[in-house]
Amino acid sequence: MKNVQIRIVDKNEEGIGEIAVKAPNVMLGYYEDEEATKKAIKDGWFYTGDYGYIDASGYVYITGRKKNTIVLKNGKKIFPEEIEENINKIDLVEDCFVFGMPKENDLVLSVKIKYDEEVVKKKYSGLNMEEIKKAIWDKVKEANKLVPKYKYIKNMILTNVEFAKTTTNKIKRFEEMQKMHLV
């Protein structure tokens, strides 16, 4: 876009960091919220709250939201959206969200999946719930192979209940975590 500058701030070893934007069309601040404005706008740069990277051709890729990032004990950062995209491609999965399940003093990368009841009826009607769960888990393990080992899903919760969502159809992560008594 013309007159728009983009940079990646605080990059990790993979070149992923927070996306900052500077342009005449960027907002001046949050209405009557000076503290939020100071957090979001620094030296004229708007810190979007999105993580991403810029490739060699100058294309910007968004990998996830800063507020959704899972940080493991070893400091590795995981962007749930990246993993969710892979899992949502599984035919038996209607929707999912990835989260860190507390265990001792670390987090176990986990996924809560709402399975697709229509697909179960059409393609897997001869299976009982345990067999369906195993079929989904096997496909999650296949999806794991698309990411580095530290991003592997190690725990799965299966449900047929719709997730709480925003008006823009995004999963209300905090609300879902509350339902599982994790926050």
Secondary structure as GFF3:
##gff-version 3
##sequence-region A 1 183
A	DSSP	beta_strand	5	9	.	.	.	ID=ss1
A	DSSP	beta_strand	17	22	.	.	.	ID=ss2
A	DSSP	alpha_helix	34	40	.	.	.	ID=ss3
A	DSSP	beta_strand	41	42	.	.	.	ID=ss4
A	DSSP	beta_strand	45	54	.	.	.	ID=ss5
A	DSSP	beta_strand	60	65	.	.	.	ID=ss6
A	DSSP	three_ten_helix	66	68	.	.	.	ID=ss7
A	DSSP	beta_strand	70	71	.	.	.	ID=ss8
A	DSSP	beta_strand	77	78	.	.	.	ID=ss9
A	DSSP	alpha_helix	80	87	.	.	.	ID=ss10
A	DSSP	beta_strand	93	103	.	.	.	ID=ss11
A	DSSP	beta_strand	106	115	.	.	.	ID=ss12
A	DSSP	alpha_helix	117	123	.	.	.	ID=ss13
A	DSSP	alpha_helix	129	144	.	.	.	ID=ss14
A	DSSP	three_ten_helix	149	151	.	.	.	ID=ss15
A	DSSP	beta_strand	155	159	.	.	.	ID=ss16
A	DSSP	alpha_helix	173	179	.	.	.	ID=ss17
###
